[in-house]
Amino acid sequence: MTDKTYQDLINMNYRVLTLLGMMTAVLMDVKSSQPASEHYKFDWILQALNDVVYFNKPIPPLPENHLL
């Protein structure tokens, strides 16, 4: 791989993580307007983002009794 290819990958990762951060903020706003019975959907996606991005863990399984 060339230096340009590495730089392109770094730039793409930066943009993707920036979008994920913005999406997280939007999800938190939407979650606050939903009934508590619907919060599990938002909690799962936020947990999945944290696990993958910050902890390098696999995506957690969907809640069995509340499939999306």
C-alpha positions, 0 to 999 in steps of 0.5 A: 500500500502506498502512503496515499492509500494509508492516508485515504483510509485514515481520512475515511475512518475519521469521517465515519467516526465523526458521523457515528458521533453525530448519529449518537447525538441524534439517537439520544434526542430521539430516544428521549421522545420515545416511551420507555418501552421503546428504549431497548432499541436505542440502548442496544445500538448505542451499546453496539457502537461503544463495543465496536468503536471503543472496546474492539468487541464484537457486536452484541446480540439483539435482545431475544424478546425484542427483535428489531 
